[in-house]
């Protein structure tokens, strides 16, 4: 289980290994990813949201395993990697962000659309 202290180490410095999910969440994730149509449907939804927005922020349906007072969000966006800082600066005015990063390609399960992992404090 990841603490805020551990997550802070990855702020704009993504982990070099895949992070763990709660075993039940991992099981659901694995089951969902077996069906190619699920990924296609998910990507269609994200793209629809990006058609009218600069970015699309949502809960991570399969979050990494964190302490209870931490929420894992995903921010989907189009455009160059430099856009990350701009998005972070805006979101940081709305949330108490603990950590933010874009996964290394080797740890990225959805490569079709740029996205940031954002962890916020909920208490």
C-alpha positions as CSV (number, residue, x, y, z in Angstrom):
1,X,0.0,0.0,0.0
2,X,1.4,3.4,-1.0
3,X,1.6,6.3,1.4
4,X,1.7,10.0,0.6
5,X,5.4,10.0,1.4
6,X,6.1,7.2,-1.0
7,X,4.0,8.8,-3.8
8,X,5.8,12.1,-3.4
9,X,9.0,10.4,-4.5
10,X,7.4,9.9,-8.0
11,X,6.3,13.5,-8.5
12,X,7.2,14.1,-12.1
13,X,9.6,11.3,-11.7
14,X,7.6,8.1,-12.6
15,X,8.3,4.8,-11.0
16,X,10.5,2.4,-13.0
17,X,8.4,-0.6,-11.9
18,X,4.7,-1.2,-12.1
19,X,2.8,-0.2,-8.9
20,X,0.5,-2.6,-7.2
21,X,-3.3,-2.5,-7.0
22,X,-5.4,-4.0,-4.2
23,X,-5.7,-7.7,-5.2
24,X,-9.4,-7.4,-5.8
25,X,-8.9,-4.3,-8.0
26,X,-6.2,-6.1,-9.9
27,X,-8.5,-9.1,-10.5
28,X,-11.2,-6.8,-11.9
29,X,-8.7,-5.0,-14.0
30,X,-7.3,-8.2,-15.5
31,X,-10.8,-9.4,-16.3
32,X,-11.8,-6.2,-17.9
33,X,-8.6,-6.0,-20.0
34,X,-9.3,-9.5,-21.5
35,X,-12.1,-8.0,-23.6
36,X,-10.7,-5.8,-26.4
37,X,-14.1,-4.2,-26.8
38,X,-13.9,-2.8,-23.3
39,X,-10.7,-0.9,-24.1
40,X,-12.2,0.3,-27.4
41,X,-15.3,1.6,-25.6
42,X,-13.3,3.2,-22.9
43,X,-11.0,5.0,-25.5
44,X,-14.1,6.2,-27.4
45,X,-15.5,7.7,-24.2
46,X,-12.2,9.5,-23.4
47,X,-11.9,10.8,-27.0
48,X,-15.4,12.1,-26.9
49,X,-14.6,14.0,-23.7
50,X,-11.4,15.4,-25.2
51,X,-13.3,16.7,-28.3
52,X,-14.7,19.5,-26.2
53,X,-12.2,19.9,-23.4
54,X,-8.4,20.6,-23.0
55,X,-8.2,17.6,-20.8
56,X,-10.4,15.0,-19.2
57,X,-10.0,14.3,-15.5
58,X,-11.7,11.2,-13.9
59,X,-11.3,8.7,-11.2
60,X,-9.1,5.8,-12.0
61,X,-11.4,2.8,-12.2
62,X,-8.5,0.6,-11.3
63,X,-6.4,2.7,-8.9
64,X,-3.1,1.8,-7.4
65,X,-3.2,0.6,-3.9
66,X,-2.9,3.7,-1.6
67,X,-3.8,4.7,1.9
68,X,-7.5,5.6,2.5
69,X,-7.1,9.3,2.4
70,X,-5.6,9.3,-1.1
71,X,-7.5,9.3,-4.3
72,X,-6.1,8.2,-7.7
73,X,-7.2,10.3,-10.6
74,X,-6.3,10.1,-14.3
75,X,-6.0,13.2,-16.5
76,X,-6.3,12.4,-20.2
77,X,-5.0,15.0,-22.7
78,X,-3.9,15.5,-26.3
79,X,-0.9,17.4,-27.4
80,X,2.8,17.6,-26.5
81,X,4.3,16.3,-23.3
82,X,5.1,19.9,-22.3
83,X,1.4,20.3,-21.7
84,X,1.8,18.3,-18.5
85,X,3.1,21.2,-16.5
86,X,0.3,23.5,-17.6
87,X,-2.3,20.9,-16.7
88,X,-0.7,20.3,-13.3
89,X,-0.5,24.0,-12.5
90,X,-4.2,24.3,-13.2
91,X,-5.3,21.2,-11.2
92,X,-3.0,22.2,-8.3
93,X,-5.2,25.2,-7.8
94,X,-8.3,22.9,-7.4
95,X,-6.8,19.9,-5.5
96,X,-4.3,19.1,-2.8
97,X,-2.0,17.1,-5.2
98,X,0.4,14.7,-3.5
99,X,2.0,13.5,-6.7
100,X,1.6,13.6,-10.5
101,X,3.4,11.8,-13.3
102,X,3.2,10.3,-16.7
103,X,4.1,6.6,-16.6
104,X,7.1,5.3,-18.5
105,X,6.1,3.5,-21.6
106,X,7.0,0.2,-20.1
107,X,4.5,0.7,-17.3
108,X,1.8,2.3,-19.5
109,X,-1.2,-0.1,-20.1
110,X,-3.0,2.5,-22.3
111,X,-0.6,4.1,-24.7
112,X,-3.2,5.4,-27.2
113,X,-3.9,8.7,-25.3
114,X,-1.5,10.7,-23.1
115,X,-2.4,10.7,-19.5
116,X,-1.2,11.7,-16.1
117,X,-1.6,9.8,-12.9
118,X,-2.7,12.3,-10.2
119,X,-2.9,11.5,-6.5
120,X,-4.8,13.9,-4.3
121,X,-5.4,14.1,-0.5
122,X,-9.1,13.6,0.3
123,X,-8.9,14.6,4.0
